[in-house]
Amino acid sequence: MIRYALSFLLLFPTASFAQEQLGIANSNYAGTDAAPLNPARLAGQWPYLDINLIGLNTSVWNDHVFLSRRDHSFWGDLRAGIKGTIGDFTINESLSPGNKEVFVSAAIKGPAVALSLGKGSVGAHVTTRLHTNAVGIPTELARFMVNGLDYPPQLGDRNHFEHVRIASAAWTEFGATYARILYSMGYQLISAGATINYLQAHHGMAAELEVLDFTVIDTMQAELHEARGSYGFTSPALNAGRGWGADLGVTFERTLDDAERYLPHHASTGCEPMAYRWRAGLSILDIGRLAFNNAYAGSFNASTAYFLDYHAIAPAGIHGMDSLLATSFSSVVRTEGVKIGLPTALAAQFDVNVAPKVYVAANAIQNLAPRSSLRMRRTNTLGIIPRFETERFEVALPIVLHEYDLARPSIGLMIRLNNVVIGSDHVVPMLARTDIYGFDFYVRIKWTIFKSPFCKGKKQARHVPGNEGALPCVDPGQETN
């Protein structure tokens, strides 16, 4: 039983992850890609209209298993794959102690729009997302996951683990965003924004092992000393559950010009974006949860149990796993449905203009999921992102730390050519023969209008009260009565 329980609870997530797409998210021309990191960024956005036609994110990161490719290049293996042969990958395990973590995320970015309406901006999007994580995994448990319960070096050892958590969900979100410039005086711009998402869930699974104490005696026998925790899982379906989510954000800009009369994308203020010396932002991401009413869920508490042949236990499907838990544990309390929290996080952004068209951004994203909860967990992320940007071309070089791991920084590359974006926050495996702990890639195909109709002479600019730029000129020498 232990073998299959661990396989279901701990190996399943690794089979299915770009997390933040920092290479494009900080861009002044990000449009629809700025809102997921901070919805306030839509206020005063530099493109007048940005439409995402289709996009894809995929990323995987862990700190235990890695692919060793020191004798082979990425492009050599790719050419071998095209010819029908498989590259020589060697799977290894990290020898570093401590708890291990796995994060997997993917998204299909459907139609999305971001439109500037002056001081206010609106946006909408449809995105299908997958997020999976396994955290708090002790090294010994990680080795069982990779090598099986009959892993010889650990046979006969008693294992006591606490606070192991896994969570996984797939859902489609239908979201609307509104952002507005709240304050524009002197050389200051303050904006706020919010995104509200309706969530249609397709899959959900979560488990928390408060205590897991067992011994694998040999290749046949195992003894469970104690197990306590909670779980919930559903069968995949188009409408497996539903929920609500939200993102909230604010930004502050130190502008290069007086912002008092600034009206984005309007002829009365010159039609040019408001340049800034630096910009700072703060946001809370993925507030909310998914509710699965037709789920196998409950809490369990097990005392001593002995298994003569754990290899012979083979549950069939999700219903079989639920029955296995109910019959194996001495105390199981069923619950009606399960609620899985979204990967809530606090995000801080800072962007400074260091030279004409050259910027350096810094991002920090901190997971807010409680230690004991059935909630998906976001990767703690630090990033420094230098970039060069124009309307039609942009290149960025993100340097990213996952889970504050200084030993394994990720170096990426993002290129935007007009309406096509291709990027990765971890491009090194494609360029060097190095050990691979993760993979990251994203692509966008867009349609962007940089100038508004007001700025193309198609519409007459309306007068803004107090805006002298919209008033007729007066001859200084003309006397008035």
C-alpha positions in Angstrom: 0.0 0.0 0.0 2.7 2.4 0.9 4.4 2.1 -2.5 1.2 3.0 -4.4 0.2 5.7 -2.0 3.5 7.4 -2.3 3.5 6.9 -6.1 0.1 8.6 -6.3 0.7 11.4 -3.9 4.3 12.2 -4.8 5.2 11.0 -8.3 2.1 12.1 -10.1 2.9 15.8 -9.9 6.3 15.4 -11.5 4.7 14.0 -14.6 3.0 17.1 -15.6 5.4 23.7 -15.5 7.1 29.4 -17.5 6.0 30.5 -14.1 6.2 34.3 -14.3 7.7 35.1 -17.7 9.9 37.8 -16.2 11.5 38.5 -19.6 8.3 40.0 -21.0 6.3 40.8 -17.9 8.3 44.0 -17.0 8.3 45.4 -20.5 6.6 48.7 -21.2 5.1 47.1 -24.3 3.9 43.9 -22.4 0.3 44.9 -22.7 -1.8 41.8 -21.8 1.4 40.1 -20.3 1.8 42.9 -17.7 -1.5 42.3 -15.9 -0.7 38.8 -14.5 2.2 40.2 -12.5 0.5 43.5 -11.6 -2.9 44.5 -13.0 -2.2 48.2 -12.2 0.3 48.1 -15.0 -2.5 48.5 -17.6 -3.1 52.1 -16.4 -1.2 54.4 -18.7 0.0 51.4 -20.8 2.3 52.4 -23.6 0.5 50.4 -26.4 -3.0 51.8 -27.1 -4.4 48.4 -27.8 -2.7 45.0 -27.3 -4.4 41.8 -28.4 -3.0 38.4 -27.6 -4.1 35.9 -30.3 -2.4 32.8 -28.8 0.3 32.0 -26.4 1.9 29.1 -24.5 3.9 28.9 -21.2 5.6 25.8 -19.9 8.1 25.4 -17.1 9.5 22.8 -14.7 11.8 23.3 -11.7 13.0 21.0 -8.9 16.1 20.8 -6.7 16.6 17.0 -6.5 16.6 15.3 -9.9 18.6 16.6 -12.8 19.5 15.5 -16.3 23.3 15.3 -16.8 24.2 16.3 -20.4 27.8 17.3 -19.9 28.9 15.1 -22.9 26.0 16.2 -25.2 24.7 19.6 -26.5 21.0 20.5 -26.6 21.2 21.1 -30.4 23.0 17.8 -31.0 20.3 15.9 -29.1 17.7 17.9 -31.1 19.2 16.9 -34.4 19.3 13.3 -33.2 15.6 13.5 -32.3 14.8 14.8 -35.7 16.7 11.8 -37.2 14.6 9.4 -35.1 17.2 8.6 -32.4 17.1 9.6 -28.7 19.8 11.7 -27.1 21.8 10.2 -24.2 20.4 11.7 -21.1 21.6 10.6 -17.7 19.2 11.0 -14.7 21.0 11.8 -11.4 20.0 12.8 -7.9 21.4 15.7 -5.9 23.4 14.8 -2.9 22.5 18.0 -1.0 20.6 17.5 2.3 17.3 19.2 3.3 13.7 19.2 2.0 13.2 19.0 -1.8 10.6 20.7 -3.9 9.0 20.3 -7.3 7.1 23.0 -9.3 5.3 22.4 -12.5 3.2 25.0 -14.4 1.8 25.4 -17.8 -0.7 27.7 -19.5 -2.4 28.1 -22.8 -3.0 31.8 -23.3 -6.2 32.3 -25.3 -7.6 35.5 -26.6 -6.8 38.5 -24.4 -7.1 42.3 -24.8 -5.8 45.4 -23.1 -7.2 48.8 -24.1 -6.3 52.3 -22.9 -9.2 54.6 -22.3 -7.3 57.6 -21.1 -6.6 57.5 -17.4 -8.5 54.2 -17.2 -7.7 50.9 -19.0 -9.6 47.7 -19.4 -8.6 44.2 -20.1 -10.0 40.7 -20.6 -8.6 37.3 -21.1 -9.2 33.5 -21.3 -6.4 31.3 -20.1 -6.2 27.6 -19.3 -3.7 26.9 -16.5 -2.1 23.9 -14.9 -0.2 24.2 -11.6 1.4 21.4 -9.6 3.7 21.4 -6.7 5.2 19.0 -4.1 7.0 20.7 -1.2 8.6 19.7 2.1 9.8 16.4 0.7 12.7 15.0 2.8 15.7 13.7 0.9 15.0 10.1 1.9 11.4 10.4 0.6 12.6 11.9 -2.6 14.9 9.0 -3.1 12.0 6.6 -2.6 10.1 8.5 -5.2 12.9 8.2 -7.8 14.1 4.7 -7.0 11.1 2.9 -5.6 10.3 1.7 -2.1 12.8 -1.2 -2.5 15.7 1.2 -2.8 18.5 -0.9 -1.1 20.4 1.8 0.8 17.3 2.7 2.8 15.9 -0.7 3.5 15.4 -1.3 7.2 15.6 2.4 8.1 12.8 4.0 10.0 11.5 7.2 8.3 9.7 9.9 10.0 8.4 12.8 7.9 6.2 15.8 8.7 4.4 18.5 6.7 4.8 17.0 3.3 2.3 18.8 0.9 1.3 18.3 -2.7 -1.3 20.0 -4.8 -2.3 20.1 -8.4 -5.1 21.6 -10.4 -6.1 22.5 -13.9 -8.6 25.2 -14.7 -9.8 27.8 -17.3 -10.1 31.3 -16.1 -12.3 34.0 -17.7 -11.0 37.3 -16.4 -11.6 41.0 -16.6 -9.2 43.8 -15.5 -9.6 47.4 -14.7 -6.8 49.8 -13.9 -6.7 53.6 -13.4 -4.3 56.4 -12.8 -5.4 57.7 -9.4 -3.0 60.5 -8.9 -0.9 62.6 -11.3 0.8 65.6 -9.9 4.2 67.0 -10.3 6.6 64.2 -11.2 4.4 61.4 -9.7 1.9 58.9 -11.1 0.0 56.5 -8.8 -2.1 53.8 -10.4 -4.2 50.9 -9.1 -5.8 47.9 -10.8 -7.7 44.7 -10.2 -8.4 41.5 -12.1 -11.4 39.3 -11.3 -11.4 35.7 -12.6 -14.2 33.2 -12.9 -12.6 29.7 -12.7 -13.8 26.5 -14.4 -11.9 23.6 -13.0 -10.9 20.5 -14.9 -8.8 18.6 -12.3 -7.9 18.8 -8.7 -5.8 16.8 -6.3 -4.2 17.8 -3.0 -2.8 16.0 0.1 -1.1 17.1 3.3 0.9 14.5 5.3 1.1 16.0 8.8 3.0 12.8 9.9 4.3 9.8 7.9 6.3 7.3 9.9 7.2 3.9 8.2 9.9 1.3 7.6 10.5 -0.6 4.4 11.9 -3.8 5.9 13.0 -5.4 2.7 12.0 -5.8 -0.9 8.6 -7.4 0.1 7.7 -6.2 3.7 6.9 -2.8 5.0 5.5 -1.5 8.3 3.5 1.7 8.8 4.0 3.2 12.3 1.9 6.3 11.9 0.2 8.4 9.2 -1.9 11.5 9.7 -3.2 14.0 7.2 -5.9 15.0 4.8 -6.6 14.6 1.1 -8.9 15.3 -1.8 -8.9 14.4 -5.4 -11.3 14.3 -8.4 -11.6 12.6 -11.7 -10.7 14.8 -14.7 -13.7 16.5 -16.3 -14.6 19.6 -18.2 -16.6 20.8 -15.3 -15.0 19.2 -12.3 -15.3 22.3 -10.1 -15.5 26.0 -10.1 -14.3 29.1 -8.1 -13.3 32.7 -8.1 -9.9 34.4 -8.1 -8.4 37.9 -8.1 -5.2 39.9 -8.5 -4.7 43.3 -6.9 -2.0 45.8 -7.5 -0.6 49.4 -7.2 2.2 51.2 -9.0 4.1 54.4 -8.3 6.1 56.2 -11.1 8.7 58.9 -10.7 8.2 60.6 -14.1 10.7 62.6 -16.2 8.1 65.3 -17.0 5.3 67.0 -15.1 2.4 64.5 -15.0 -0.4 66.9 -13.8 -2.2 67.1 -17.2 -1.1 63.7 -18.5 -3.8 61.9 -20.5 -2.5 58.6 -22.1 -2.9 58.3 -25.8 -4.5 61.7 -26.3 -3.5 64.4 -28.7 -3.9 67.1 -26.1 -0.8 65.7 -24.2 1.4 65.0 -27.2 0.5 61.3 -27.8 3.7 60.1 -26.2 3.9 57.7 -23.3 4.9 59.2 -20.0 8.6 58.4 -19.5 9.8 57.6 -16.0 13.0 57.6 -14.1 11.8 54.6 -12.0 8.7 52.7 -11.3 7.7 50.6 -8.3 4.8 48.2 -7.9 3.2 45.9 -5.3 0.6 43.2 -6.0 -1.1 40.2 -4.5 -1.6 37.4 -7.1 -4.1 34.5 -7.3 -6.3 35.3 -4.3 -9.1 32.6 -4.2 -9.7 28.9 -4.5 -11.3 26.1 -6.5 -14.2 24.1 -5.0 -14.8 20.5 -6.1 -18.1 19.2 -4.8 -17.9 15.7 -6.4 -14.5 14.7 -4.9 -13.0 11.9 -2.9 -11.9 13.7 0.2 -11.3 13.3 3.9 -8.8 13.1 6.7 -7.0 10.0 8.0 -5.2 8.8 11.1 -3.4 5.4 11.0 -1.6 3.5 13.7 0.6 0.4 13.2 -0.1 -1.7 10.1 2.0 -4.5 8.5 2.2 -5.3 4.8 3.6 -8.7 3.8 3.9 -7.9 0.1 3.5 -4.2 -0.8 4.2 -4.9 -4.5 0.9 -6.8 -4.7 -1.2 -3.8 -3.8 -2.4 -2.2 -7.1 -5.4 0.2 -6.7 -7.4 0.8 -9.9 -8.0 4.5 -10.6 -9.1 7.2 -8.3 -11.9 5.2 -6.8 -9.5 2.4 -6.0 -7.1 4.8 -4.3 -9.9 6.2 -2.2 -10.9 2.7 -1.2 -7.3 1.8 -0.4 -7.0 4.7 1.9 -10.3 3.9 3.6 -9.4 0.2 4.2 -5.7 0.7 5.1 -5.9 3.5 7.7 -7.5 2.9 11.0 -9.5 6.1 11.0 -10.7 7.9 7.9 -13.3 10.7 8.2 -14.9 11.5 4.8 -15.8 15.1 3.9 -18.1 16.5 1.3 -15.9 17.8 -1.5 -12.6 19.6 -1.3 -11.4 23.2 -1.7 -8.0 23.8 -3.2 -6.5 27.2 -2.8 -4.8 29.1 -5.7 -1.0 29.7 -5.5 -1.4 33.1 -3.7 1.8 35.2 -3.6 3.0 38.7 -2.8 4.9 40.3 -5.7 7.1 43.4 -5.7 8.5 45.1 -8.8 11.0 47.8 -9.4 12.1 49.1 -12.8 14.7 51.8 -13.4 15.6 53.6 -16.7 19.4 53.6 -16.8 19.9 54.9 -20.3 17.7 55.8 -23.4 15.6 52.7 -24.1 17.6 50.6 -21.5 16.0 49.5 -18.3 16.8 47.2 -15.4 13.9 45.5 -13.5 14.0 43.7 -10.2 11.2 41.3 -9.1 10.5 39.5 -5.9 7.7 37.0 -5.5 7.0 35.4 -2.1 4.6 32.5 -1.6 1.8 33.2 0.9 0.4 29.7 1.2 0.2 28.5 4.8 2.4 25.6 5.8 -0.6 23.4 6.7 -3.2 23.8 4.0 -4.6 22.2 0.9 -3.4 25.1 -1.3 -1.2 25.2 -4.3 2.1 26.9 -3.7 3.9 29.3 -5.9 7.7 29.3 -6.4 9.5 31.9 -4.4 11.3 33.9 -7.1 13.9 36.6 -7.3 14.9 38.2 -10.6 17.1 40.9 -12.2 16.1 41.7 -15.7 18.1 44.1 -17.9 16.4 44.9 -21.2 16.6 47.1 -24.3 13.2 48.0 -25.8 11.6 49.9 -28.7 8.1 49.7 -30.1 9.1 47.1 -32.7 12.0 45.3 -31.0 13.0 44.2 -27.5 15.5 41.9 -25.9 15.8 41.0 -22.2 18.2 38.8 -20.2 16.4 37.7 -17.0 18.6 36.3 -14.2 16.3 34.3 -11.9 16.6 32.5 -8.6 14.0 29.9 -7.7 13.4 29.2 -4.0 16.4 31.5 -3.2 18.8 28.8 -4.4 22.0 30.7 -5.0 23.7 27.6 -6.3 21.5 27.2 -9.3 20.6 30.6 -10.9 18.6 30.6 -14.2 19.7 32.8 -17.0 17.1 33.5 -19.7 16.6 35.3 -23.0 13.5 37.0 -24.4 13.1 38.5 -27.9 10.1 40.5 -29.1 9.9 41.2 -32.8 6.9 43.4 -33.4 4.0 41.1 -32.5 5.9 37.9 -31.9 7.5 37.1 -28.5 9.7 34.1 -27.8 11.4 33.7 -24.5 12.7 31.5 -21.7 13.7 32.3 -18.1 16.2 29.4 -18.3 17.9 29.3 -21.7 21.4 28.0 -20.5 20.6 24.3 -21.1 20.1 25.1 -24.8 23.5 26.8 -25.0 25.8 24.9 -22.7 26.5 21.4 -21.6 25.3 21.6 -18.1 23.1 19.8 -15.6 19.4 20.5 -16.1 17.2 21.0 -13.0 14.4 22.7 -14.9 13.0 23.9 -18.2 11.2 27.1 -19.2 9.7 28.4 -22.4 7.0 30.8 -23.6 5.7 32.2 -26.9 3.2 34.8 -27.9 1.6 35.9 -31.1 -0.1 39.3 -30.8 -1.7 42.2 -32.6 -0.6 45.6 -31.2 -1.7 49.1 -32.1 0.7 51.6 -30.6 -1.1 54.8 -31.5 -4.7 55.7 -30.6 -7.2 57.1 -33.2 -6.8 60.5 -31.5 -3.1 60.4 -32.3 -3.6 59.3 -35.9 -5.9 62.2 -36.8 -9.0 60.0 -37.2 -10.8 61.6 -34.3 -10.9 65.1 -32.9 -9.4 65.3 -29.4 -11.9 66.3 -26.7 -11.0 69.2 -24.4 -9.8 68.2 -21.0 -10.8 70.8 -18.4 -7.6 72.5 -17.1 -5.5 71.3 -20.0 -4.1 74.3 -21.7 -2.7 72.1 -24.5 -6.3 71.8 -25.9 -7.0 75.5 -25.9 -6.5 77.8 -29.0 -3.4 79.9 -29.1 -3.7 83.6 -28.1 -1.4 86.3 -29.5 0.7 87.6 -26.6 0.4 91.1 -28.0 -3.4 91.1 -28.3 -5.1 93.1 -25.6 -8.2 91.7 -23.9 -11.0 93.7 -22.3 
